[in-house]
């Protein structure tokens, strides 16, 4: 049994968050190494610390209260909110889920659902009308999860290699 606590991330969480980000990016690299940079390369360019400093960005962590209420991070979600504007669509207050990861031993135990519901509630409180997320084609597990959470297709972004 687990007892999950969701809270806002803080600077004390950065070491664990960086490790989880590393695992997330390594997962992508392993799936399509010819497309994704290595986790080590990304680690040099991108840090979740920037999210903690930006007032339009959100980072929440899930901790296992039975292990240690504040320090045993078993998952995290990050996102930001802004106004979606384009030359063809009407302006829309939107939220974006940017990074999302749950430690393997805690998957299928409600952690992802709790994190997602939490950030959606915060987005709602900020006046967000719709939440967007990008999921890579290879990540069927994530696609299924988001469908279960009520996400639907918004746009199909296709690619074609010319080499």
VOMI-967655 format. One record per residue: residue in three letters; z negated, x, y of N, C-alpha, C in turn. Coordinates in pm, whole numbers, padded with zeros to 5 digits, always signed. Last residue first. Layout:
% VOMI-967655
alaZXYZXYZXY
...
***
This chain:
% VOMI-967655
unk+04598+01600+01240+04619+01735+01185+04615+01734+01034
unk+04534+01359+01332+04671+01403+01358+04696+01544+01309
unk+04341+01095+01206+04359+01239+01222+04507+01270+01241
unk+04216+00820+01369+04326+00868+01286+04341+01017+01312
unk+03977+00555+01394+04026+00689+01425+04135+00725+01327
unk+03835+00267+01559+03907+00332+01451+03948+00472+01493
unk+03601+00046+01613+03644+00172+01670+03705+00251+01556
unk+03565-00282+01677+03604-00190+01571+03664-00067+01636
unk+03282-00449+01803+03410-00384+01830+03441-00295+01711
unk+03084-00597+01681+03114-00617+01823+03254-00565+01854
unk+02938-00748+01399+03040-00659+01455+03071-00698+01599
unk+02583-00813+01431+02718-00848+01388+02816-00750+01451
unk+02242-00813+01328+02351-00751+01403+02485-00795+01344
unk+02030-00905+01176+02102-00999+01261+02213-00941+01345
unk+01915-00748+00990+01839-00765+01114+01912-00856+01214
unk+02112-00730+00801+01991-00806+00768+01907-00835+00891
unk+02279-00556+00943+02324-00693+00916+02204-00782+00883
unk+02119-00326+00933+02144-00390+01061+02196-00533+01044
unk+02125-00275+00653+01999-00299+00723+02024-00374+00853
unk+02398-00226+00609+02331-00340+00544+02202-00376+00616
unk+02427+00010+00761+02505-00109+00793+02441-00234+00734
unk+02255+00183+00623+02224+00144+00761+02301+00018+00801
unk+02396+00198+00381+02257+00152+00382+02220+00104+00523
unk+02643+00310+00452+02636+00171+00408+02496+00115+00409
unk+02763+00532+00618+02623+00494+00607+02608+00345+00575
unk+03027+00587+00667+02970+00633+00540+02830+00580+00515
unk+03068+00493+00932+03125+00421+00819+03061+00460+00686
unk+02783+00501+01145+02898+00566+01084+02940+00492+00959
unk+02698+00278+01395+02667+00322+01259+02794+00382+01201
unk+02551+00206+01702+02667+00264+01634+02622+00314+01498
unk+02429-00089+01853+02402+00029+01772+02534+00076+01712
unk+02286-00300+02105+02400-00239+02040+02355-00119+01958
unk+02156-00607+02208+02127-00472+02160+02249-00423+02082
unk+02143-00816+02499+02201-00779+02371+02167-00634+02338
unk+01978-00846+02719+02033-00965+02656+02094-00937+02519
unk+01679-00724+02862+01800-00695+02785+01846-00823+02715
unk+01443-00744+02996+01552-00830+03038+01684-00804+02967
unk+01229-00609+02899+01301-00546+03010+01419-00630+03057
unk+01161-00765+02681+01070-00764+02796+01135-00701+02919
unk+01371-00688+02511+01364-00826+02561+01276-00833+02686
unk+01292-00423+02454+01417-00450+02524+01414-00589+02588
unk+01060-00487+02309+01049-00414+02436+01176-00434+02518
unk+01173-00615+02089+01078-00687+02173+01063-00619+02309
unk+01326-00404+01982+01393-00526+02030+01301-00605+02123
unk+01128-00230+01903+01213-00191+02015+01290-00311+02069
unk+01015-00389+01695+00935-00346+01810+01025-00310+01928
unk+01216-00424+01511+01162-00541+01578+01083-00502+01702
unk+01243-00153+01432+01354-00224+01495+01303-00347+01572
unk+00991-00100+01313+01039-00022+01428+01148-00097+01504
unk+00992-00291+01105+00887-00292+01209+00932-00217+01334
unk+01214-00205+00956+01212-00339+01014+01110-00347+01127
unk+01125+00046+00874+01244+00034+00958+01245-00102+01029
unk+00901-00029+00714+00885+00058+00830+01003+00041+00926
unk+00929-00171+00477+00908-00245+00601+00895-00162+00727
unk+00999-00021+00264+00859-00063+00270+00826-00132+00402
unk+01233+00120+00239+01219-00004+00161+01075-00055+00159
unk+01085+00443+00292+01197+00349+00300+01174+00232+00206
unk+00900+00638+00262+00857+00515+00331+00969+00414+00347
unk+01014+00862+00155+00908+00797+00078+00861+00665+00138
unk+01192+00940+00371+01241+00882+00245+01134+00807+00167
unk+01120+00838+00701+01097+00934+00594+01127+00867+00459
unk+01367+00700+00905+01243+00675+00831+01235+00776+00717
unk+01524+00684+01221+01503+00756+01095+01368+00718+01036
unk+01749+00673+01477+01661+00589+01396+01647+00658+01261
unk+01882+00671+01804+01841+00750+01687+01739+00668+01610
unk+01965+00445+01964+02035+00573+01962+02007+00658+01839
unk+02027+00126+02047+01949+00205+01952+02026+00334+01930
unk+02040-00004+02367+02111+00072+02265+02010+00143+02176
unk+02066-00303+02554+01984-00198+02495+02066-00130+02388
unk+02194-00443+02861+02200-00408+02719+02099-00303+02680
unk+02308-00681+03075+02192-00596+03049+02186-00569+02898
unk+02645-00679+03162+02549-00731+03065+02432-00634+03052
unk+02939-00778+03341+02818-00695+03330+02715-00762+03239
unk+03230-00871+03148+03130-00902+03249+03009-00810+03232
unk+03506-00647+03079+03399-00738+03040+03301-00760+03156
unk+03694-00470+03183+03740-00594+03121+03628-00693+03086
unk+03586-00240+03280+03688-00304+03364+03731-00439+03307
unk+03231-00262+03228+03364-00210+03197+03463-00284+03285
unk+02889-00213+03163+02996-00247+03257+03126-00188+03208
unk+02571-00281+03076+02703-00256+03018+02806-00304+03118
unk+02295-00134+03213+02387-00245+03227+02522-00203+03171
unk+02038-00025+02985+02122-00010+03103+02206-00136+03118
unk+01809+00152+02780+01860+00027+02833+01935+00055+02961
unk+01782+00329+02467+01779+00322+02613+01833+00186+02655
unk+01594+00467+02192+01698+00389+02253+01689+00395+02404
unk+01467+00553+01870+01485+00581+02013+01599+00495+02065
unk+01222+00552+01621+01341+00488+01676+01347+00524+01823
unk+01082+00693+01322+01091+00678+01466+01221+00606+01502
unk+00834+00755+01064+00962+00709+01113+00962+00700+01264
unk+00593+00858+01014+00676+00829+00896+00813+00773+00936
unk+00351+01075+01130+00470+00998+01168+00560+00983+01046
unk+00040+01102+01146+00131+01106+01032+00252+01018+01061
unk-00130+01067+01371-00050+01188+01358+00047+01193+01242
unk-00285+00830+01395-00202+00877+01506-00105+00989+01474
unk-00412+00759+01148-00366+00656+01243-00268+00710+01347
unk-00336+00875+00846-00393+00921+00972-00332+00834+01081
unk-00319+00703+00617-00322+00849+00606-00389+00908+00729
unk-00324+00444+00699-00413+00480+00589-00422+00630+00570
unk-00130+00426+00893-00270+00420+00934-00367+00459+00824
unk+00144+00597+00940+00075+00536+00827-00074+00541+00858
unk+00343+00521+01225+00248+00607+01155+00183+00527+01043
unk+00639+00529+01398+00561+00455+01298+00469+00556+01231
unk+00720+00553+01744+00696+00613+01613+00617+00516+01527
unk+00970+00519+01992+00854+00465+01922+00843+00531+01786
unk+01105+00572+02301+01085+00633+02170+00957+00575+02112
unk+01345+00497+02550+01228+00455+02473+01224+00532+02342
unk+01462+00546+02884+01468+00572+02740+01335+00535+02675
unk+01435+00534+03150+01522+00432+03090+01534+00448+02939
unk+01280+00754+03223+01219+00621+03230+01307+00509+03171
unk+01267+01044+03031+01358+00954+03102+01299+00812+03104
unk+01102+01195+02869+01096+01219+03014+01176+01118+03095
unk+01163+01129+02612+01026+01104+02658+01014+01116+02809
unk+01423+01222+02594+01398+01078+02592+01259+01046+02646
unk+01384+01496+02586+01452+01437+02703+01429+01286+02710
unk+01279+01535+02334+01189+01550+02450+01253+01489+02575
unk+01470+01541+02148+01414+01409+02176+01319+01415+02294
unk+01743+01749+02224+01602+01735+02192+01554+01595+02229
unk+02027+01936+02153+01973+01803+02176+01827+01797+02133
unk+02112+02195+02096+02172+02122+02208+02096+01996+02248
unk+01983+02294+01875+01993+02381+01992+02038+02305+02116
unk+02022+02090+01691+01886+02117+01737+01886+02203+01864
unk+02285+02123+01623+02248+02010+01708+02111+02033+01770
unk+02266+02349+01456+02347+02353+01578+02308+02242+01676
unk+02103+02243+01253+02056+02358+01332+02134+02370+01463
unk+02261+02049+01141+02140+02008+01211+02087+02120+01299
unk+02608+02114+01205+02486+02131+01127+02367+02085+01210
unk+02835+01852+01307+02773+01983+01323+02652+01993+01230
unk+03063+01657+01117+02936+01671+01186+02890+01816+01193
unk+03311+01702+00981+03306+01631+01107+03179+01659+01186
unk+03277+01829+00745+03393+01869+00825+03393+01802+00962
unk+03058+01705+00628+03040+01836+00690+03159+01881+00776
unk+02941+01424+00587+03076+01460+00632+03069+01596+00703
unk+02684+01435+00469+02776+01328+00434+02921+01365+00470
unk+02556+01651+00587+02580+01655+00443+02683+01550+00401
unk+02541+01557+00852+02621+01676+00820+02654+01682+00671
unk+02363+01340+00823+02500+01319+00870+02590+01437+00834
unk+02135+01481+00735+02191+01373+00654+02337+01347+00694
unk+02088+01640+00956+02127+01705+00831+02190+01602+00737
unk+02003+01449+01136+02130+01517+01160+02179+01591+01036
unk+01758+01376+01012+01860+01277+01042+01997+01343+01058
unk+01618+01621+01009+01653+01554+00883+01764+01451+00904
unk+01592+01659+01287+01663+01758+01206+01708+01694+01075
unk+01430+01443+01350+01566+01449+01406+01651+01547+01326
unk+01200+01530+01218+01268+01409+01172+01411+01402+01226
unk+01142+01754+01374+01167+01770+01231+01240+01648+01175
unk+01097+01636+01623+01207+01732+01609+01242+01752+01461
unk+00868+01488+01558+00992+01419+01595+01113+01512+01582
unk+00679+01693+01514+00718+01604+01404+00850+01533+01434
unk+00677+01801+01775+00704+01886+01659+00751+01800+01541
unk+00613+01578+01947+00743+01645+01951+00774+01731+01829
unk+00378+01444+01981+00458+01409+01863+00584+01495+01850
unk+00272+01506+02223+00203+01560+02105+00282+01536+01977
unk+00422+01352+02400+00452+01495+02387+00385+01558+02266
unk+00471+01038+02224+00424+01119+02336+00452+01266+02306
unk+00591+00707+02150+00580+00850+02122+00529+00921+02247
unk+00416+00404+02115+00506+00486+02194+00482+00633+02159
unk+00372+00277+01777+00324+00314+01911+00430+00394+01983
unk+00283+00097+01495+00393+00135+01583+00335+00163+01720
unk+00146+00147+01180+00115+00130+01321+00237+00177+01401
unk+00121+00020+00854+00202+00086+00956+00156+00048+01095
unk-00021+00079+00570-00057+00004+00690+00010+00077+00806
unk+00070+00042+00228+00071+00115+00354+00032+00020+00466
unk+00000+00083-00119+00000+00000+00000+00000+00088+00125
***
